[in-house]
Amino acid sequence: MSERGGGGGGGGGSALGSFLLGLGVGAVVGFLFAPEGEATRGKLERKLRGLRDLASEKVDELGQLLEAEDDAEGAPPAREALARRLSEAKRRRRGAKALPGQVADSEQEDEPVA
């Protein structure tokens, strides 16, 4: 009996995946170390440096936003505001079910749909 015929997926896919991964890595390394690879490495280095700088800027912006959010004392946190709006909508919905003909259309439009 063959072990492959038994239960499941077979190991051929992982060997093919490993081969393709090795092929891709080899192609990239060969491309970078080719005689014209120095220019390619320079371009890649500039692009990676730009991405690093962009990521650093975004992290700084996020930090400033978080600090500004902490400084805003008058406004409730987003989670609390959402919970309050949800409870108000539930209350309106219960009121609408209790008195079906009494609720105005404008109140129903403001109600979030779950």
Contacts in CASP RR format, 6 or more apart in sequence:
PFRMAT RR
TARGET T0000
AUTHOR 0000-0000-0000
METHOD contacts of the structure
MODEL  1
MSERGGGGGGGGGSALGSFLLGLGVGAVVGFLFAPEGEATRGKLERKLRG
LRDLASEKVDELGQLLEAEDDAEGAPPAREALARRLSEAKRRRRGAKALP
GQVADSEQEDEPVA
4 10 0 8 1.000
4 11 0 8 1.000
31 37 0 8 1.000
31 40 0 8 1.000
32 40 0 8 1.000
32 41 0 8 1.000
32 44 0 8 1.000
34 40 0 8 1.000
75 81 0 8 1.000
76 84 0 8 1.000
85 112 0 8 1.000
86 112 0 8 1.000
89 111 0 8 1.000
89 112 0 8 1.000
92 103 0 8 1.000
92 107 0 8 1.000
92 111 0 8 1.000
93 111 0 8 1.000
95 103 0 8 1.000
96 103 0 8 1.000
96 107 0 8 1.000
96 108 0 8 1.000
END
